[in-house]
């Protein structure tokens, strides 16, 4: 600590991201990155942007990233989304940071699950937003009736993280109708791996904001592109905050790569279906190994073994060059969150876990 810190900085409890170790032959299953490369069109688009010795890089990017907004609108044209309903930022984390400031800072506390994306309470601390962590039920599911009280807004991931459980669209619509005076933010970082997007409800509910990222299903975690879709009034609030902070959030390479990735629907379908297939196969195999595995609609699974401590399992996997995420938090300290890798990576994980737990299983 320093005498030069503000009182706010002294109170902050920063978010702790998953580690990014640089180890040879590492099986990295801890940060929910896509195991497959992005569309080949991304490489071509970035190369084109870098033509003529990167001449374009001496110029500022389009502050509104209008080309990207147009591409997103085309992608979701079946929902009647227009470019004016889209806000973009450096990954969904920056988008969410602006959401908390622009739409969730009110007199009443905001609600989110007690087991959820751990950046939410960090944003509340940063912006001094009152909040209530609403307990998930015994099956780690969100119960809409638990959100009945008056609030300054509701936010949760769907599928939830780190549990992977999905709330159906009908339940989300009930929340929107019940809390029509509050903003309801659905963080859909993992929706492409299972479930129906709440984007279908945006034009029926002016209090709905849906947040997406290209880090997961588009394999662009290293490019940092996220966006939000909602009523024009919500988007205007986000733009006002952005333009009071950083009027050029996305650089030229990020815009070019994102537009290319969104335009390649064939590559998107092939890779997401591969992840879904691997997830279901891994879940089935872990059940046979004696694990308890939560149903997942994401690109990860949430699992525990009744006879083995989760921290010890994570440590034993690390010794074998495999890293997964272990949260030392109430209610979930005996669970591991395991990112879905390639089939080869999943086979290495299963082999290691079988050795650790002393189970016998046929490994394909």
Secondary structure by P-SEA (a helix, b strand, c coil): cccccccccccccccccccccccccccccccccccccccaaaaaaaaaaaccccccccccccccaaaaaaaaaaaacccccccccccccccaaaaaaaaaaccccccbbbbbbcccccaaaaaaaaabbbbbbcccccccccccccccccccbbbbbcccccccccccaaaaaaaaaacccbbbbbbccccccccccccccccccccbbbbbbccccccccccccccccccaaaaaaaaaaaaacccccccaaaaaaaaaaaacaaaaaaaaaaaaaaaaaaaaaaaaaccccccccccbbbbbbccccaaaaaaaaaaacbbbbbbcccccccccccccccaaaaaaaaaaaaaaaccccccc
